[in-house]
Amino acid sequence: MEDVALLIQVMVLGSVAGLFGSLLGIGGGVFLVPFFVLVVGLPFPEAAALGLVTVIATSSTVSAGNAGKGVFNFRLGIVLEMATALGGLCGGLTASLLSERALRVIFSTVASAIGVMVLLRAKRRNIITDPSIDPGRLGGRFLDSDTNQMVSYRVKRMPLALAASFFAGNISGLLGIGGGIVKVPILNACCGIPLRVAAATSSMMIGVTALSTAPIYYAKGLLIPHLAAAAVIGVLIGSAAGMKIGVRARARYLKVMMGFVLFVAAAVMAWGA
């Protein structure tokens, strides 16, 4: 009975993770990893392995649901994914230099700072309504559901976007969470990318990053099959619901939600430290 109750809890939490992951492009590991470590009592590597599996599930669902809607920026995603992959490869080096506690403290500090930045910019939008404006090589156009018209955007501060992607890849491999929780708010608040585009592009990228890391955990025997299956089922349910809500939700409310998630994640990570 205890195992059944645990599986139900994992599915429910997976649904919540999938909901926020599909809405904000952050992946579900930020909710599930602390739960597995602090509540279930799993060793951190096993919890990270489960978190990476849910990130892959969220990414696959969101990518399939957004296909053909114009919110993906493949060119930008490919460029940033190179920095993200490099960050993931350097994760091993970082892990040998920093303790798990230090990583949690760093993450909590960064997440809190980004959360404040997102809330301060909640009313600002990174869209250009003039159709004659050239979005540039890495910018793009999409149908904005808030205004129901085609809008454009230009990418700014590309070095910062690359640095954020590197850091996101690093913590994704180390902590088993989707790096989108760092990448999306930075891209939106500092790099001129609308939240919907940043979230959709991030969802695609975090899946690639997690897919390259998860087999390592599996090969080491750290992945628990029945918990992974329950988490993925929950994530798929939550992601489907999040896709429907995201179409109707206004960008301002999504930013407030992002700030809230960042503060919760920072608090949970700090508590675990």
C-alpha positions as CSV (number, residue, x, y, z in Angstrom):
1,M,0.0,0.0,0.0
2,E,2.9,2.4,0.7
3,D,4.3,1.8,-2.7
4,V,0.9,2.5,-4.3
5,A,0.5,5.7,-2.3
6,L,4.0,6.8,-3.3
7,L,3.3,6.1,-7.0
8,I,0.1,8.2,-6.8
9,Q,2.0,11.0,-5.1
10,V,4.6,10.9,-7.8
11,M,1.9,11.0,-10.6
12,V,0.2,14.0,-9.0
13,L,3.4,15.9,-8.5
14,G,4.4,14.9,-12.0
15,S,1.1,16.5,-13.3
16,V,2.0,19.7,-11.5
17,A,5.5,19.6,-12.9
18,G,4.2,19.0,-16.4
19,L,1.7,21.8,-16.1
20,F,4.3,24.4,-15.1
21,G,6.9,22.9,-17.4
22,S,4.6,23.3,-20.5
23,L,3.5,26.8,-19.6
24,L,6.9,28.2,-18.7
25,G,9.4,26.0,-20.5
26,I,11.2,25.1,-17.3
27,G,10.9,21.3,-17.2
28,G,9.5,19.3,-14.2
29,G,12.7,18.4,-12.4
30,V,12.7,21.5,-10.3
31,F,9.6,20.2,-8.4
32,L,10.3,16.5,-8.5
33,V,14.0,16.4,-7.5
34,P,13.5,18.1,-4.1
35,F,10.5,15.9,-3.5
36,F,12.4,12.7,-4.1
37,V,15.3,13.8,-2.0
38,L,13.6,15.5,0.9
39,V,10.3,13.5,1.2
40,V,11.0,10.1,-0.4
41,G,14.6,10.1,0.9
42,L,16.3,9.0,-2.4
43,P,20.0,9.7,-2.9
44,F,20.5,12.8,-4.9
45,P,21.9,11.1,-8.1
46,E,18.8,8.8,-8.3
47,A,16.5,11.8,-7.8
48,A,18.4,13.7,-10.5
49,A,18.0,10.7,-12.9
50,L,14.2,10.8,-12.4
51,G,14.1,14.5,-12.9
52,L,15.9,14.3,-16.2
53,V,13.4,11.7,-17.5
54,T,10.5,14.1,-16.7
55,V,12.3,16.9,-18.5
56,I,12.5,14.8,-21.6
57,A,8.8,13.9,-21.3
58,T,7.8,17.6,-20.9
59,S,10.0,18.7,-23.8
60,S,8.6,16.0,-26.1
61,T,5.0,17.0,-25.3
62,V,5.5,20.7,-25.6
63,S,7.5,20.4,-28.8
64,A,4.9,18.3,-30.5
65,G,2.1,20.6,-29.3
66,N,3.7,23.8,-30.5
67,A,4.8,22.5,-33.9
68,G,3.7,24.7,-36.7
69,K,2.6,27.6,-34.5
70,G,5.6,29.8,-35.2
71,V,6.7,30.2,-31.5
72,F,9.7,28.0,-31.9
73,N,12.9,29.8,-32.9
74,F,15.0,27.0,-34.2
75,R,18.0,29.1,-35.3
76,L,18.3,30.7,-31.9
77,G,17.7,27.3,-30.2
78,I,20.6,25.7,-32.2
79,V,23.0,28.5,-31.3
80,L,22.1,28.4,-27.6
81,E,22.0,24.6,-27.4
82,M,25.7,24.6,-28.3
83,A,26.5,26.6,-25.1
84,T,24.0,24.5,-23.1
85,A,25.6,21.3,-24.2
86,L,29.1,22.7,-23.4
87,G,27.7,23.6,-19.9
88,G,26.5,20.1,-19.5
89,L,29.8,18.6,-20.4
90,C,31.6,20.9,-17.9
91,G,29.1,19.8,-15.2
92,G,31.5,17.0,-14.2
93,L,34.3,19.4,-13.6
94,T,32.0,21.7,-11.6
95,A,30.8,18.8,-9.5
96,S,34.3,17.9,-8.6
97,L,35.1,21.5,-7.5
98,L,31.9,22.4,-5.7
99,S,29.9,20.4,-3.1
100,E,26.2,19.7,-3.6
101,R,25.4,22.2,-0.8
102,A,27.4,24.9,-2.6
103,L,25.5,24.2,-5.8
104,R,22.2,24.5,-4.1
105,V,23.1,27.8,-2.5
106,I,24.3,29.2,-5.8
107,F,21.1,28.1,-7.5
108,S,18.9,29.5,-4.8
109,T,20.7,32.9,-5.0
110,V,20.5,33.1,-8.8
111,A,16.9,31.9,-8.9
112,S,15.8,34.5,-6.3
113,A,17.6,37.3,-8.2
114,I,16.0,36.3,-11.5
115,G,12.6,36.0,-9.8
116,V,12.8,39.7,-8.7
117,M,13.9,40.7,-12.2
118,V,11.0,38.9,-13.8
119,L,8.4,40.5,-11.5
120,L,9.8,44.0,-12.0
121,R,9.4,43.5,-15.8
122,A,6.0,41.8,-15.6
123,K,4.2,44.5,-17.5
124,R,6.8,44.9,-20.3
125,R,6.5,43.0,-23.5
126,N,9.2,42.2,-26.1
127,I,7.2,42.5,-29.2
128,I,7.3,44.9,-32.2
129,T,3.9,45.5,-33.9
130,D,5.4,47.3,-36.9
131,P,5.4,44.6,-39.7
132,S,8.1,46.4,-41.6
133,I,10.7,46.0,-38.9
134,D,13.5,43.5,-39.8
135,P,13.8,41.0,-36.9
136,G,17.4,40.2,-37.8
137,R,19.1,36.8,-38.2
138,L,18.0,35.3,-34.9
139,G,14.8,37.2,-34.3
140,G,11.4,36.1,-35.7
141,R,7.7,36.7,-36.1
142,F,4.7,34.9,-34.6
143,L,1.0,35.3,-34.0
144,D,0.6,36.9,-30.6
145,S,-2.5,35.5,-28.8
146,D,-2.7,38.6,-26.5
147,T,-3.1,41.0,-29.4
148,N,-4.3,38.5,-32.1
149,Q,-1.8,39.9,-34.6
150,M,1.5,39.1,-36.1
151,V,4.4,40.6,-34.1
152,S,8.1,40.6,-34.4
153,Y,11.1,40.5,-31.9
154,R,14.8,41.0,-32.1
155,V,17.4,39.2,-30.1
156,K,19.6,41.4,-27.8
157,R,22.6,40.8,-25.6
158,M,23.6,37.5,-27.3
159,P,26.7,37.0,-25.1
160,L,24.4,37.1,-22.0
161,A,22.1,34.6,-23.6
162,L,25.0,32.2,-24.3
163,A,26.3,32.6,-20.7
164,A,22.8,31.9,-19.3
165,S,22.6,28.8,-21.6
166,F,26.0,27.5,-20.4
167,F,25.0,27.9,-16.8
168,A,21.6,26.3,-17.5
169,G,23.2,23.3,-19.1
170,N,25.6,23.0,-16.1
171,I,22.9,22.9,-13.4
172,S,20.6,20.7,-15.6
173,G,23.2,17.9,-15.6
174,L,24.2,18.4,-12.0
175,L,20.8,18.8,-10.3
176,G,18.5,16.9,-12.7
177,I,16.3,20.0,-13.3
178,G,15.4,21.7,-16.6
179,G,17.8,24.5,-17.3
180,G,14.9,26.5,-18.6
181,I,14.3,27.9,-15.1
182,V,17.4,30.0,-15.6
183,K,17.3,30.3,-19.4
184,V,13.7,31.4,-20.0
185,P,13.6,34.4,-17.6
186,I,17.0,35.7,-18.8
187,L,16.0,35.4,-22.4
188,N,12.8,37.2,-21.7
189,A,13.9,39.9,-19.3
190,C,17.3,40.8,-20.8
191,C,17.5,39.5,-24.4
192,G,14.4,40.8,-26.0
193,I,12.6,37.5,-26.5
194,P,8.9,37.2,-25.8
195,L,8.0,34.8,-23.0
196,R,6.0,32.4,-25.2
197,V,8.9,32.1,-27.7
198,A,11.5,31.8,-24.9
199,A,9.4,29.0,-23.2
200,A,8.8,27.1,-26.4
201,T,12.4,27.3,-27.6
202,S,13.6,26.4,-24.1
203,S,11.3,23.3,-24.0
204,M,12.9,22.0,-27.1
205,M,16.5,22.7,-25.8
206,I,16.1,21.2,-22.3
207,G,14.9,18.0,-23.9
208,V,18.1,17.7,-26.0
209,T,20.2,18.5,-23.0
210,A,18.5,16.0,-20.7
211,L,18.5,13.3,-23.4
212,S,22.3,13.5,-23.6
213,T,22.7,13.2,-19.8
214,A,19.9,10.8,-18.8
215,P,21.6,7.7,-20.4
216,I,24.6,8.2,-18.2
217,Y,22.5,7.9,-15.1
218,Y,20.7,4.9,-16.6
219,A,24.0,3.1,-17.4
220,K,25.0,3.6,-13.8
221,G,21.9,1.9,-12.6
222,L,20.5,5.1,-10.9
223,L,17.2,5.2,-12.7
224,I,14.3,3.6,-10.7
225,P,11.9,2.3,-13.4
226,H,8.5,2.3,-11.6
227,L,9.0,5.8,-10.2
228,A,10.1,7.0,-13.6
229,A,7.0,5.6,-15.2
230,A,4.7,7.2,-12.7
231,A,6.4,10.5,-13.0
232,V,6.3,10.5,-16.8
233,I,2.5,9.6,-16.8
234,G,1.8,12.5,-14.5
235,V,4.0,14.8,-16.6
236,L,2.2,13.9,-19.8
237,I,-1.2,14.6,-18.2
238,G,0.0,17.9,-16.8
239,S,1.7,19.0,-20.0
240,A,-1.5,18.4,-22.0
241,A,-3.4,20.6,-19.6
242,G,-0.7,23.3,-19.6
243,M,-0.8,23.5,-23.4
244,K,-4.5,24.3,-23.3
245,I,-4.1,26.9,-20.6
246,G,-1.1,28.5,-22.2
247,V,-3.1,29.4,-25.3
248,R,-5.5,31.5,-23.3
249,A,-3.2,32.9,-20.6
250,R,-1.9,36.4,-20.9
251,A,1.9,37.0,-21.0
252,R,1.7,39.1,-17.9
253,Y,0.2,36.4,-15.8
254,L,2.7,33.9,-17.1
255,K,5.5,36.2,-15.9
256,V,4.0,36.5,-12.5
257,M,3.7,32.7,-12.4
258,M,7.4,32.4,-13.5
259,G,8.4,34.7,-10.6
260,F,6.5,32.6,-8.1
261,V,8.0,29.3,-9.4
262,L,11.5,30.8,-9.2
263,F,11.0,31.8,-5.5
264,V,9.5,28.5,-4.6
265,A,12.4,26.6,-6.3
266,A,14.9,28.9,-4.6
267,A,13.3,28.3,-1.2
268,V,13.2,24.5,-1.7
269,M,16.8,24.3,-2.8
270,A,18.0,26.5,0.1
271,W,16.0,24.3,2.5
272,G,17.6,21.2,1.1
273,A,21.1,22.8,1.4
